[in-house]
C-alpha cells in the first residue's frame, strides 16, 4: 500500500482568496469508511482544511463551495487520496484504510476522473521509482524513467476520461513530475553509490525549454518543488566552503534566491512556503522583515490568518513562558502530564517511527541519557505516529531509554498544535520551574548538553 505523507501535498487553489465574481456552486462529497482509523475525514485545499465527522457506521457527507476546478487532498488517518473536483460534482467514495489504495472507489458525477487518479497510484506501485532507477547508468536511467512517464500518458488515453481540461492538466502535471525527478537523479545516485557523480553535459538541457516565471505553472504539483530544489542546489553551493552561523542565515540565503524571481505570484508562493515551514527557525529580525515583504505580495486573507496564528503560537512558547501542558499515555497505559516532572530539567523529543532523521538521533539520545543518569533531567520522547503499534514495537525492540509517551492525533496532536510544530524531529527544553528555555532546542547530536549543564548549574547555585 502506498502511504503518502501530508508534507507532499498538491499545489492547490486557495478557496478564501478567489477573486472570481462567479457564485460558488455547491459540490458534494459523501462516502463510507470501512474499518475507520479515526472519527473524521479531512479535505485540504492548499491553505484551508475542511473536516467531516464519521457517523456510527463510518458514513460522512460534506458540501464544498467552489467556483473553479480544485485539486483537493482527501485524508483519513495517515492515508490520502488526491481528488480533482469541478463545480457541481456530486462524488461518492468508499474506502477501507486497511487496504486504502486498493479499496478506494468513486461513484457519481466526477467519478471517472477520480477513479483514474486512484488507479495511477496502484500503477505507480508496480513501477520502479527514482530511488531504484538511480542505480542505473545515465543512459539506462533516462530510458527507464521515460518509459514510466509514457506509461502514465498511455493510461490516461485508455481510461476513457473525456474531460479535456483535466486531461491537459494531468499531462502537464506529469511533465513537471518528470522534470523534478530528472533534477534529483544525481542526488539519488550519490545516496545509493556514495560516489561523486556528475551527469553528462547535455543532461540538464531539458531546462532550457522551461518557463520558470510563468505563474500559470502554480497549478501543477511539482512546479514549486522543482524551483525549491533548484534553490537548494544554489544555496548548498554557496555554503560549500562555509558553515552558516545559524539556521536563519541558511534560510535567508534561500530567500535571496527567491527575491531574484521576477514573477510576483511565484515569489509570494515561495515566501509563504518559507514562512509556513521555517517561521520558528528564523531570528526575530529576519522573521519580521520577511513577513513585511511577503504581506506586500499576498492577497489571501486565509494565508494571512495562517501566519498570524503561527506567530501567536510562537509568542506563547517564547523563552520564560510556562510550557504548554500535555496529557499522554506511556507504554504501560498510564497518563502523564508536565506536573509529573516538576523540579526537573525536561528535554522533549517529538518524533515518529517513519521519520528517518528522528531515528538517526536515537543513538545520541541514548548517550545523552547516560551522561545525565544521576541528574534531575527527564528525557521524554513523544511519538506522533498515526497509531500506537509501530511506536510500541520500535521502543521495545530497540530498548530505548527515557520516558516514552504516545500523542494521539498524529499531526493534529495537541503538542504539535501548541508548539506550532511543522516538522520532526523537534526538541524542546524546559527548566525546573516548568518554563520554556527553548521551544526549538538543539538536537542530541548537537550542543544541547551545554544548555542542560547551564540549567543544572543554576539549580546548584540556588
Secondary structure, DSSP 8 states (H G I E B T S, - for coil): -----GGG------STT----S--EEEEEEEEEET-SSSEEEEEETTEEEEEE--TTSEEEEEEEESS-EEEEEEETTEEEEEEE-TT-EEEEEEEGGGHHHH-EEEEETHHHHHHHHHHHHHHHHS--HHHHTTS-HHHHHHHHHHHHHHHHHHHHHH----HHHHHHHHHHHHHHHHHHHHHHHHHHHHHH-S-----TTGGGGGGG--TT-GGGGGSHHHHHHHHHHHHHHHHHHTTT---SSHHHHHHHHHHHHHT---HHHHHHHHHHHHHHHGGGS-HHHHHHHHHHHHTT---HHHHHHHHHHHHHHHHTSTTSB----EEEETTS-EEEGGGGTTSEEEEEEE-TT-HHHHHTHHHHHHHHHHTTTSSEEEEEEE--SSHHHHHHHHHHHT--SEEEE-TTGGGSHHHHHTT--SSSEEEEE-TTSBEEETT---TTTTHHHHHHHHHHHHHH-
